[in-house]
Amino acid sequence: MRLVGLNEISGVATPQVVLDAVRQALVAHAEGRTVVPAPMVLDFPRHAGDCHVKAGYVEGAPYFAVKIASTFASVNNGLMLAVDATNGTPVAVLADEGKLTAWRTAAAGALITDAMTPADVDEVAVLGTGEQAVLQVLWLRELRALRRVQVWGRRPEAVDRLADEFRAAGLEVGPARDAACVIATTAAREPLPAELFRAAVHVTGIGTDMPGKGELPVEVFAGAVVTTDDHGQCLDHGDFGNAVRAAVVADDVDLAVGAVLRDGVDRNRRSVADLTGIGAADAAVAGAVVARLG
């Protein structure tokens, strides 16, 4: 069985490769052409850590995958195991240090944010200052022209660091206040300030990925077009589920992210996308990497 390190993975897992794989997986999931068991989550509060174990398969693909992704004290790690889907033989361990999970999350967020945000919007607000705050913006720029980023975080030094990183990437930067598109990337267990969302035509939330988290104020869902990457997961432990339990929306109002990517949607209606991360996307990305490694 092949062991592949991050340097080798990075050489083939280009943004376009990952975007294509994730798009195909999300569309397949919306069409019922995936196998995605419930995720397993381990929580380590004493060490500021959690670990997610996910698995998935896209019908017709040569491989399925089992993924471990952990975050301890804001440091990500992990690996993916690619397995032959015809005979169950392990093919490769992708020792990606958590990067494939980060990239597939960035790809899913960028795809649905672009699909649901008005085409003329070239400014976004990003909430949070970790790795996903950077990736969500830079991968969205793979799909549409961005001019300016509004930045919000609880730690001023982290906000300054993030602002410098965006400026180095050629973007204008300012404080979060009135963006038409808001991307939330935090691990918050309490809703973020409601005023950050008041001008938003579209909101993408990617931080609420396990029970107990909840970054989006439930009122942002009221009257909005809602999309979820997996209905059951988002209802169980996503921000969508928080809004349902608060009686803000019904539990059957959501559209599948993959269906929106396939068919489109009215971008001028106010919308919210709730992403909890699906194992089929991990499998698709792992398969794409293995295929390109040869």
Phi and psi in degrees as GROMACS dihedral restraints (atoms count N, CA, C in turn):
[ dihedral_restraints ]
;  ai    aj    ak    al  type     phi  dphi    fc
    3     4     5     6     1   -79.7    20    10
    4     5     6     7     1   137.7    20    10
    6     7     8     9     1  -110.1    20    10
    7     8     9    10     1   119.8    20    10
    9    10    11    12     1  -117.1    20    10
   10    11    12    13     1   125.8    20    10
   12    13    14    15     1   -88.9    20    10
   13    14    15    16     1   174.4    20    10
   15    16    17    18     1   -63.1    20    10
   16    17    18    19     1   -38.1    20    10
   18    19    20    21     1   -60.7    20    10
   19    20    21    22     1   -43.8    20    10
   21    22    23    24     1   -68.7    20    10
   22    23    24    25     1   -39.6    20    10
   24    25    26    27     1   -62.0    20    10
   25    26    27    28     1   -44.8    20    10
   27    28    29    30     1   -62.2    20    10
   28    29    30    31     1   -27.5    20    10
   30    31    32    33     1   -69.4    20    10
   31    32    33    34     1   -21.9    20    10
   33    34    35    36     1  -116.4    20    10
   34    35    36    37     1   -21.6    20    10
   36    37    38    39     1   -87.1    20    10
   37    38    39    40     1    68.2    20    10
   39    40    41    42     1   -72.6    20    10
   40    41    42    43     1   159.9    20    10
   42    43    44    45     1   -52.8    20    10
   43    44    45    46     1   -40.6    20    10
   45    46    47    48     1   -66.4    20    10
   46    47    48    49     1   -39.5    20    10
   48    49    50    51     1   -61.7    20    10
   49    50    51    52     1   -45.8    20    10
   51    52    53    54     1   -69.7    20    10
   52    53    54    55     1   -43.0    20    10
   54    55    56    57     1   -58.7    20    10
   55    56    57    58     1   -45.4    20    10
   57    58    59    60     1   -63.1    20    10
   58    59    60    61     1   -43.8    20    10
   60    61    62    63     1   -64.6    20    10
   61    62    63    64     1   -43.4    20    10
   63    64    65    66     1   -68.3    20    10
   64    65    66    67     1   -41.4    20    10
   66    67    68    69     1   -58.0    20    10
   67    68    69    70     1   -48.2    20    10
   69    70    71    72     1   -61.2    20    10
   70    71    72    73     1   -40.1    20    10
   72    73    74    75     1   -67.6    20    10
   73    74    75    76     1   -41.9    20    10
   75    76    77    78     1   -66.6    20    10
   76    77    78    79     1   -39.5    20    10
   78    79    80    81     1   -65.7    20    10
   79    80    81    82     1   -45.0    20    10
   81    82    83    84     1   -59.9    20    10
   82    83    84    85     1   -39.6    20    10
   84    85    86    87     1   -64.7    20    10
   85    86    87    88     1   -41.3    20    10
   87    88    89    90     1   -64.1    20    10
   88    89    90    91     1   -29.0    20    10
   90    91    92    93     1   -91.8    20    10
   91    92    93    94     1     3.7    20    10
   93    94    95    96     1    76.5    20    10
   94    95    96    97     1    24.4    20    10
   96    97    98    99     1  -106.4    20    10
   97    98    99   100     1    32.1    20    10
   99   100   101   102     1  -132.9    20    10
  100   101   102   103     1   160.7    20    10
  102   103   104   105     1  -116.7    20    10
  103   104   105   106     1   116.3    20    10
  105   106   107   108     1  -137.6    20    10
  106   107   108   109     1    97.3    20    10
  108   109   110   111     1   -71.0    20    10
  109   110   111   112     1   164.7    20    10
  111   112   113   114     1   -61.5    20    10
  112   113   114   115     1   139.4    20    10
  114   115   116   117     1   -71.6    20    10
  115   116   117   118     1   158.0    20    10
  117   118   119   120     1  -113.4    20    10
  118   119   120   121     1   134.6    20    10
  120   121   122   123     1  -126.1    20    10
  121   122   123   124     1   131.1    20    10
  123   124   125   126     1  -113.1    20    10
  124   125   126   127     1   131.3    20    10
  126   127   128   129     1  -111.2    20    10
  127   128   129   130     1   133.0    20    10
  129   130   131   132     1  -128.1    20    10
  130   131   132   133     1    70.8    20    10
  132   133   134   135     1   -60.7    20    10
  133   134   135   136     1   -30.2    20    10
  135   136   137   138     1   -64.9    20    10
  136   137   138   139     1   -22.6    20    10
  138   139   140   141     1  -116.7    20    10
  139   140   141   142     1    16.7    20    10
  141   142   143   144     1    51.4    20    10
  142   143   144   145     1    45.6    20    10
  144   145   146   147     1  -135.3    20    10
  145   146   147   148     1   159.0    20    10
  147   148   149   150     1  -149.9    20    10
  148   149   150   151     1   158.0    20    10
  150   151   152   153     1  -135.2    20    10
  151   152   153   154     1   132.9    20    10
  153   154   155   156     1  -112.3    20    10
  154   155   156   157     1   131.7    20    10
  156   157   158   159     1  -117.0    20    10
  157   158   159   160     1   118.7    20    10
  159   160   161   162     1  -132.3    20    10
  160   161   162   163     1   153.3    20    10
  162   163   164   165     1  -139.0    20    10
  163   164   165   166     1   158.5    20    10
  165   166   167   168     1  -172.7    20    10
  166   167   168   169     1   165.0    20    10
  168   169   170   171     1  -152.5    20    10
  169   170   171   172     1   136.8    20    10
  171   172   173   174     1  -104.2    20    10
  172   173   174   175     1   125.0    20    10
  174   175   176   177     1   -51.9    20    10
  175   176   177   178     1   132.8    20    10
  177   178   179   180     1    89.5    20    10
  178   179   180   181     1   -11.2    20    10
  180   181   182   183     1   -75.5    20    10
  181   182   183   184     1   151.7    20    10
  183   184   185   186     1   -74.0    20    10
  184   185   186   187     1   -18.7    20    10
  186   187   188   189     1  -132.3    20    10
  187   188   189   190     1   150.7    20    10
  189   190   191   192     1  -111.3    20    10
  190   191   192   193     1   171.6    20    10
  192   193   194   195     1  -140.9    20    10
  193   194   195   196     1   149.5    20    10
  195   196   197   198     1  -122.2    20    10
  196   197   198   199     1   129.7    20    10
  198   199   200   201     1  -122.5    20    10
  199   200   201   202     1   137.6    20    10
  201   202   203   204     1  -117.7    20    10
  202   203   204   205     1   126.3    20    10
  204   205   206   207     1  -136.5    20    10
  205   206   207   208     1   125.9    20    10
  207   208   209   210     1  -125.8    20    10
  208   209   210   211     1   153.5    20    10
  210   211   212   213     1  -135.0    20    10
  211   212   213   214     1   117.2    20    10
  213   214   215   216     1  -124.7    20    10
  214   215   216   217     1   121.4    20    10
  216   217   218   219     1    51.3    20    10
  217   218   219   220     1    44.5    20    10
  219   220   221   222     1    69.5    20    10
  220   221   222   223     1     9.7    20    10
  222   223   224   225     1  -103.6    20    10
  223   224   225   226     1   123.1    20    10
  225   226   227   228     1   -91.6    20    10
  226   227   228   229     1   148.9    20    10
  228   229   230   231     1  -154.6    20    10
  229   230   231   232     1   176.8    20    10
  231   232   233   234     1   149.4    20    10
  232   233   234   235     1  -176.2    20    10
  234   235   236   237     1  -160.6    20    10
  235   236   237   238     1   163.9    20    10
  237   238   239   240     1  -127.8    20    10
  238   239   240   241     1   138.5    20    10
  240   241   242   243     1  -108.0    20    10
  241   242   243   244     1   117.2    20    10
  243   244   245   246     1   -94.0    20    10
  244   245   246   247     1   130.4    20    10
  246   247   248   249     1  -125.9    20    10
  247   248   249   250     1   137.4    20    10
  249   250   251   252     1   -61.2    20    10
  250   251   252   253     1   122.6    20    10
  252   253   254   255     1   -80.3    20    10
  253   254   255   256     1    -3.4    20    10
  255   256   257   258     1   -98.9    20    10
  256   257   258   259     1   -22.6    20    10
  258   259   260   261     1  -140.5    20    10
  259   260   261   262     1    -0.6    20    10
  261   262   263   264     1    78.1    20    10
  262   263   264   265     1    11.5    20    10
  264   265   266   267     1   -81.4    20    10
  265   266   267   268     1   125.6    20    10
  267   268   269   270     1   -60.6    20    10
  268   269   270   271     1   132.5    20    10
  270   271   272   273     1  -105.1    20    10
  271   272   273   274     1   -43.7    20    10
  273   274   275   276     1  -157.8    20    10
  274   275   276   277     1   143.1    20    10
  276   277   278   279     1  -100.6    20    10
  277   278   279   280     1   118.4    20    10
  279   280   281   282     1   -95.6    20    10
  280   281   282   283     1    97.4    20    10
  282   283   284   285     1   -82.7    20    10
  283   284   285   286     1    76.7    20    10
  285   286   287   288     1   -91.5    20    10
  286   287   288   289     1    -0.2    20    10
  288   289   290   291     1    57.7    20    10
  289   290   291   292     1    28.1    20    10
  291   292   293   294     1    85.4    20    10
  292   293   294   295     1    -1.2    20    10
  294   295   296   297     1   -71.6    20    10
  295   296   297   298     1   -37.2    20    10
  297   298   299   300     1   -64.2    20    10
  298   299   300   301     1   -36.7    20    10
  300   301   302   303     1   -63.8    20    10
  301   302   303   304     1   -44.1    20    10
  303   304   305   306     1   -61.8    20    10
  304   305   306   307     1   -42.0    20    10
  306   307   308   309     1   -72.1    20    10
  307   308   309   310     1   -38.3    20    10
  309   310   311   312     1   -69.5    20    10
  310   311   312   313     1   -32.3    20    10
  312   313   314   315     1   -66.1    20    10
  313   314   315   316     1   -43.4    20    10
  315   316   317   318     1   -62.6    20    10
  316   317   318   319     1   -40.2    20    10
  318   319   320   321     1   -65.9    20    10
  319   320   321   322     1   -46.7    20    10
  321   322   323   324     1   -60.9    20    10
  322   323   324   325     1   -44.3    20    10
  324   325   326   327     1   -63.6    20    10
  325   326   327   328     1   -44.9    20    10
  327   328   329   330     1   -63.2    20    10
  328   329   330   331     1   -41.8    20    10
  330   331   332   333     1   -62.4    20    10
  331   332   333   334     1   -47.9    20    10
  333   334   335   336     1   -77.8    20    10
  334   335   336   337     1   -32.4    20    10
  336   337   338   339     1   -62.3    20    10
  337   338   339   340     1   -45.3    20    10
  339   340   341   342     1   -64.5    20    10
  340   341   342   343     1   -39.8    20    10
  342   343   344   345     1   -69.6    20    10
  343   344   345   346     1   -26.6    20    10
  345   346   347   348     1  -110.4    20    10
  346   347   348   349     1    -8.3    20    10
  348   349   350   351     1   -93.1    20    10
  349   350   351   352     1   136.8    20    10
  351   352   353   354     1   -47.7    20    10
  352   353   354   355     1   140.4    20    10
  354   355   356   357     1   -61.9    20    10
  355   356   357   358     1   -26.1    20    10
  357   358   359   360     1   -88.3    20    10
  358   359   360   361     1     0.5    20    10
  360   361   362   363     1   -76.5    20    10
  361   362   363   364     1   121.4    20    10
  363   364   365   366     1  -123.3    20    10
  364   365   366   367     1    18.0    20    10
  366   367   368   369     1  -136.1    20    10
  367   368   369   370     1   133.1    20    10
  369   370   371   372     1  -131.0    20    10
  370   371   372   373     1   155.0    20    10
  372   373   374   375     1  -105.6    20    10
  373   374   375   376     1   135.9    20    10
  375   376   377   378     1  -117.5    20    10
  376   377   378   379     1   128.7    20    10
  378   379   380   381     1  -106.1    20    10
  379   380   381   382     1   122.7    20    10
  381   382   383   384     1   111.0    20    10
  382   383   384   385     1   159.4    20    10
  384   385   386   387     1  -131.2    20    10
  385   386   387   388     1    14.7    20    10
  387   388   389   390     1   -88.0    20    10
  388   389   390   391     1  -164.3    20    10
  390   391   392   393     1   -59.2    20    10
  391   392   393   394     1   -41.5    20    10
  393   394   395   396     1   -67.5    20    10
  394   395   396   397     1   -28.7    20    10
  396   397   398   399     1   -59.3    20    10
  397   398   399   400     1   -41.4    20    10
  399   400   401   402     1   -69.9    20    10
  400   401   402   403     1   -51.4    20    10
  402   403   404   405     1   -64.7    20    10
  403   404   405   406     1   -40.6    20    10
  405   406   407   408     1   -58.7    20    10
  406   407   408   409     1   -39.5    20    10
  408   409   410   411     1   -74.2    20    10
  409   410   411   412     1   -47.7    20    10
  411   412   413   414     1   -68.4    20    10
  412   413   414   415     1   -34.6    20    10
  414   415   416   417     1   -76.4    20    10
  415   416   417   418     1   -31.1    20    10
  417   418   419   420     1   -62.7    20    10
  418   419   420   421     1   -34.3    20    10
  420   421   422   423     1   -67.7    20    10
  421   422   423   424     1   -16.0    20    10
  423   424   425   426     1   -69.7    20    10
  424   425   426   427     1   -20.7    20    10
  426   427   428   429     1  -109.6    20    10
  427   428   429   430     1   -24.2    20    10
  429   430   431   432     1  -151.6    20    10
  430   431   432   433     1   157.1    20    10
  432   433   434   435     1   -71.4    20    10
  433   434   435   436     1   129.4    20    10
  435   436   437   438     1  -119.4    20    10
  436   437   438   439     1   137.4    20    10
  438   439   440   441     1  -106.2    20    10
  439   440   441   442     1   -39.7    20    10
  441   442   443   444     1  -142.2    20    10
  442   443   444   445     1   146.7    20    10
  444   445   446   447     1  -125.4    20    10
  445   446   447   448     1   131.0    20    10
  447   448   449   450     1   -96.7    20    10
  448   449   450   451     1   136.1    20    10
  450   451   452   453     1  -121.0    20    10
  451   452   453   454     1   135.5    20    10
  453   454   455   456     1  -136.9    20    10
  454   455   456   457     1   138.9    20    10
  456   457   458   459     1  -162.8    20    10
  457   458   459   460     1   165.1    20    10
  459   460   461   462     1   -83.3    20    10
  460   461   462   463     1   -20.5    20    10
  462   463   464   465     1  -110.4    20    10
  463   464   465   466     1   114.8    20    10
  465   466   467   468     1   -55.5    20    10
  466   467   468   469     1   -37.7    20    10
  468   469   470   471     1   -67.2    20    10
  469   470   471   472     1   -34.2    20    10
  471   472   473   474     1   -72.1    20    10
  472   473   474   475     1   -36.9    20    10
  474   475   476   477     1   -62.1    20    10
  475   476   477   478     1   -43.7    20    10
  477   478   479   480     1   -62.8    20    10
  478   479   480   481     1   -42.4    20    10
  480   481   482   483     1   -62.3    20    10
  481   482   483   484     1   -44.7    20    10
  483   484   485   486     1   -64.5    20    10
  484   485   486   487     1   -41.9    20    10
  486   487   488   489     1   -60.0    20    10
  487   488   489   490     1   -42.0    20    10
  489   490   491   492     1   -62.9    20    10
  490   491   492   493     1   -38.0    20    10
  492   493   494   495     1   -66.0    20    10
  493   494   495   496     1   -39.9    20    10
  495   496   497   498     1   -69.3    20    10
  496   497   498   499     1   -39.5    20    10
  498   499   500   501     1   -62.2    20    10
  499   500   501   502     1   -39.5    20    10
  501   502   503   504     1   -63.6    20    10
  502   503   504   505     1   -25.4    20    10
  504   505   506   507     1   -87.1    20    10
  505   506   507   508     1     4.1    20    10
  507   508   509   510     1    90.1    20    10
  508   509   510   511     1    17.5    20    10
  510   511   512   513     1  -104.6    20    10
  511   512   513   514     1   146.2    20    10
  513   514   515   516     1   -74.6    20    10
  514   515   516   517     1   150.3    20    10
  516   517   518   519     1  -135.2    20    10
  517   518   519   520     1   141.3    20    10
  519   520   521   522     1  -153.0    20    10
  520   521   522   523     1   175.9    20    10
  522   523   524   525     1   -73.9    20    10
  523   524   525   526     1   152.8    20    10
  525   526   527   528     1   -73.7    20    10
  526   527   528   529     1   126.2    20    10
  528   529   530   531     1  -155.2    20    10
  529   530   531   532     1   -37.8    20    10
  531   532   533   534     1  -148.6    20    10
  532   533   534   535     1    32.2    20    10
  534   535   536   537     1   -74.2    20    10
  535   536   537   538     1   142.9    20    10
  537   538   539   540     1   -74.3    20    10
  538   539   540   541     1   -23.9    20    10
  540   541   542   543     1  -124.2    20    10
  541   542   543   544     1   126.0    20    10
  543   544   545   546     1  -123.4    20    10
  544   545   546   547     1   130.9    20    10
  546   547   548   549     1  -118.1    20    10
  547   548   549   550     1   117.1    20    10
  549   550   551   552     1  -100.7    20    10
  550   551   552   553     1   127.9    20    10
  552   553   554   555     1  -130.6    20    10
  553   554   555   556     1    24.1    20    10
  555   556   557   558     1   -95.6    20    10
  556   557   558   559     1   166.4    20    10
  558   559   560   561     1   -99.5    20    10
  559   560   561   562     1    28.1    20    10
  561   562   563   564     1   -62.4    20    10
  562   563   564   565     1   143.5    20    10
  564   565   566   567     1  -106.0    20    10
  565   566   567   568     1     0.4    20    10
  567   568   569   570     1  -130.9    20    10
  568   569   570   571     1   147.0    20    10
  570   571   572   573     1   -57.4    20    10
  571   572   573   574     1   142.4    20    10
  573   574   575   576     1   -70.8    20    10
  574   575   576   577     1   161.0    20    10
  576   577   578   579     1   -54.7    20    10
  577   578   579   580     1   129.5    20    10
  579   580   581   582     1   -60.9    20    10
  580   581   582   583     1   -30.4    20    10
  582   583   584   585     1   -65.3    20    10
  583   584   585   586     1   -20.0    20    10
  585   586   587   588     1   -68.0    20    10
  586   587   588   589     1   -18.1    20    10
  588   589   590   591     1  -110.3    20    10
  589   590   591   592     1    -2.2    20    10
  591   592   593   594     1   -65.0    20    10
  592   593   594   595     1   -30.0    20    10
  594   595   596   597     1   -96.5    20    10
  595   596   597   598     1     2.7    20    10
  597   598   599   600     1   -75.6    20    10
  598   599   600   601     1   129.5    20    10
  600   601   602   603     1   -86.8    20    10
  601   602   603   604     1   -32.7    20    10
  603   604   605   606     1  -136.1    20    10
  604   605   606   607     1   141.8    20    10
  606   607   608   609     1  -128.9    20    10
  607   608   609   610     1   131.3    20    10
  609   610   611   612     1  -114.8    20    10
  610   611   612   613     1   126.2    20    10
  612   613   614   615     1  -113.7    20    10
  613   614   615   616     1   123.5    20    10
  615   616   617   618     1  -122.8    20    10
  616   617   618   619     1    -2.5    20    10
  618   619   620   621     1   -86.3    20    10
  619   620   621   622     1   -24.2    20    10
  621   622   623   624     1   -86.5    20    10
  622   623   624   625     1    95.3    20    10
  624   625   626   627     1  -125.8    20    10
  625   626   627   628     1    12.5    20    10
  627   628   629   630     1  -160.7    20    10
  628   629   630   631     1   158.3    20    10
  630   631   632   633     1   -56.4    20    10
  631   632   633   634     1   140.1    20    10
  633   634   635   636     1    99.6    20    10
  634   635   636   637     1   -19.8    20    10
  636   637   638   639     1   -90.1    20    10
  637   638   639   640     1   160.4    20    10
  639   640   641   642     1  -179.7    20    10
  640   641   642   643     1    97.6    20    10
  642   643   644   645     1   -98.4    20    10
  643   644   645   646     1   -25.6    20    10
  645   646   647   648     1   -90.1    20    10
  646   647   648   649     1   129.8    20    10
  648   649   650   651     1   -58.8    20    10
  649   650   651   652     1   134.0    20    10
  651   652   653   654     1   -61.0    20    10
  652   653   654   655     1   -26.4    20    10
  654   655   656   657     1   -67.3    20    10
  655   656   657   658     1   -17.2    20    10
  657   658   659   660     1   -66.7    20    10
  658   659   660   661     1   -19.8    20    10
  660   661   662   663     1   -80.4    20    10
  661   662   663   664     1   -20.2    20    10
  663   664   665   666     1   -62.6    20    10
  664   665   666   667     1   120.9    20    10
  666   667   668   669     1    75.2    20    10
  667   668   669   670     1     3.7    20    10
  669   670   671   672     1   -94.7    20    10
  670   671   672   673     1   155.8    20    10
  672   673   674   675     1   -73.1    20    10
  673   674   675   676     1   124.4    20    10
  675   676   677   678     1  -111.9    20    10
  676   677   678   679     1   132.5    20    10
  678   679   680   681     1  -123.5    20    10
  679   680   681   682     1   145.4    20    10
  681   682   683   684     1  -132.9    20    10
  682   683   684   685     1   146.4    20    10
  684   685   686   687     1   -76.1    20    10
  685   686   687   688     1   -32.6    20    10
  687   688   689   690     1  -144.3    20    10
  688   689   690   691     1   118.4    20    10
  690   691   692   693     1   -57.1    20    10
  691   692   693   694     1   -48.9    20    10
  693   694   695   696     1   -64.9    20    10
  694   695   696   697     1   -45.6    20    10
  696   697   698   699     1   -62.1    20    10
  697   698   699   700     1   -46.6    20    10
  699   700   701   702     1   -67.6    20    10
  700   701   702   703     1   -32.0    20    10
  702   703   704   705     1   -71.5    20    10
  703   704   705   706     1   -36.2    20    10
  705   706   707   708     1   -74.4    20    10
  706   707   708   709     1   -48.4    20    10
  708   709   710   711     1  -142.2    20    10
  709   710   711   712     1    17.6    20    10
  711   712   713   714     1   -96.9    20    10
  712   713   714   715     1   176.5    20    10
  714   715   716   717     1   -65.3    20    10
  715   716   717   718     1   -30.8    20    10
  717   718   719   720     1   -58.5    20    10
  718   719   720   721     1   -45.6    20    10
  720   721   722   723     1   -61.1    20    10
  721   722   723   724     1   -38.4    20    10
  723   724   725   726     1   -61.0    20    10
  724   725   726   727     1   -40.8    20    10
  726   727   728   729     1   -68.8    20    10
  727   728   729   730     1   -36.2    20    10
  729   730   731   732     1   -65.3    20    10
  730   731   732   733     1   -45.5    20    10
  732   733   734   735     1   -66.7    20    10
  733   734   735   736     1   -24.2    20    10
  735   736   737   738     1   -86.3    20    10
  736   737   738   739     1     2.9    20    10
  738   739   740   741     1    63.0    20    10
  739   740   741   742     1    29.3    20    10
  741   742   743   744     1   -83.2    20    10
  742   743   744   745     1   -37.4    20    10
  744   745   746   747     1  -137.3    20    10
  745   746   747   748     1   160.2    20    10
  747   748   749   750     1   -78.0    20    10
  748   749   750   751     1   161.5    20    10
  750   751   752   753     1   -82.2    20    10
  751   752   753   754     1     5.2    20    10
  753   754   755   756     1  -124.1    20    10
  754   755   756   757     1    19.5    20    10
  756   757   758   759     1   -87.8    20    10
  757   758   759   760     1   -11.7    20    10
  759   760   761   762     1   -80.8    20    10
  760   761   762   763     1   146.6    20    10
  762   763   764   765     1  -100.0    20    10
  763   764   765   766     1   152.8    20    10
  765   766   767   768     1   -76.2    20    10
  766   767   768   769     1   134.4    20    10
  768   769   770   771     1   -53.7    20    10
  769   770   771   772     1   -43.7    20    10
  771   772   773   774     1   -62.4    20    10
  772   773   774   775     1   -34.1    20    10
  774   775   776   777     1   -67.6    20    10
  775   776   777   778     1   -37.5    20    10
  777   778   779   780     1   -67.0    20    10
  778   779   780   781     1   -41.8    20    10
  780   781   782   783     1   -63.6    20    10
  781   782   783   784     1   -33.5    20    10
  783   784   785   786     1   -78.3    20    10
  784   785   786   787     1   -44.1    20    10
  786   787   788   789     1  -106.9    20    10
  787   788   789   790     1   -16.9    20    10
  789   790   791   792     1    84.6    20    10
  790   791   792   793     1   175.5    20    10
  792   793   794   795     1  -159.5    20    10
  793   794   795   796     1   160.5    20    10
  795   796   797   798     1   -69.4    20    10
  796   797   798   799     1   107.6    20    10
  798   799   800   801     1   -73.3    20    10
  799   800   801   802     1   -12.1    20    10
  801   802   803   804     1   -88.6    20    10
  802   803   804   805     1    -6.6    20    10
  804   805   806   807     1   -86.1    20    10
  805   806   807   808     1   145.7    20    10
  807   808   809   810     1   -65.3    20    10
  808   809   810   811     1   137.2    20    10
  810   811   812   813     1  -145.1    20    10
  811   812   813   814     1   156.8    20    10
  813   814   815   816     1  -136.7    20    10
  814   815   816   817     1   134.0    20    10
  816   817   818   819     1  -114.9    20    10
  817   818   819   820     1   128.1    20    10
  819   820   821   822     1  -112.7    20    10
  820   821   822   823     1   116.9    20    10
  822   823   824   825     1  -116.9    20    10
  823   824   825   826     1   123.6    20    10
  825   826   827   828     1  -111.2    20    10
  826   827   828   829     1    -6.4    20    10
  828   829   830   831     1    85.9    20    10
  829   830   831   832     1   122.9    20    10
  831   832   833   834     1  -116.9    20    10
  832   833   834   835     1   145.1    20    10
  834   835   836   837     1   -63.6    20    10
  835   836   837   838     1   -25.6    20    10
  837   838   839   840     1   -64.4    20    10
  838   839   840   841     1   -35.0    20    10
  840   841   842   843     1   -67.7    20    10
  841   842   843   844     1   -40.1    20    10
  843   844   845   846     1   -59.5    20    10
  844   845   846   847     1   -44.5    20    10
  846   847   848   849     1   -63.4    20    10
  847   848   849   850     1   -41.0    20    10
  849   850   851   852     1   -65.2    20    10
  850   851   852   853     1   -41.6    20    10
  852   853   854   855     1   -68.1    20    10
  853   854   855   856     1   -43.9    20    10
  855   856   857   858     1   -60.0    20    10
  856   857   858   859     1   -42.8    20    10
  858   859   860   861     1   -63.4    20    10
  859   860   861   862     1   -39.8    20    10
  861   862   863   864     1   -64.6    20    10
  862   863   864   865     1   -38.9    20    10
  864   865   866   867     1   -66.3    20    10
  865   866   867   868     1   -47.7    20    10
  867   868   869   870     1   -60.8    20    10
  868   869   870   871     1   -41.0    20    10
  870   871   872   873     1   -61.5    20    10
  871   872   873   874     1   -38.4    20    10
  873   874   875   876     1   -82.3    20    10
  874   875   876   877     1   -18.3    20    10
  876   877   878   879     1   -73.1    20    10
  877   878   879   880     1   -26.2    20    10
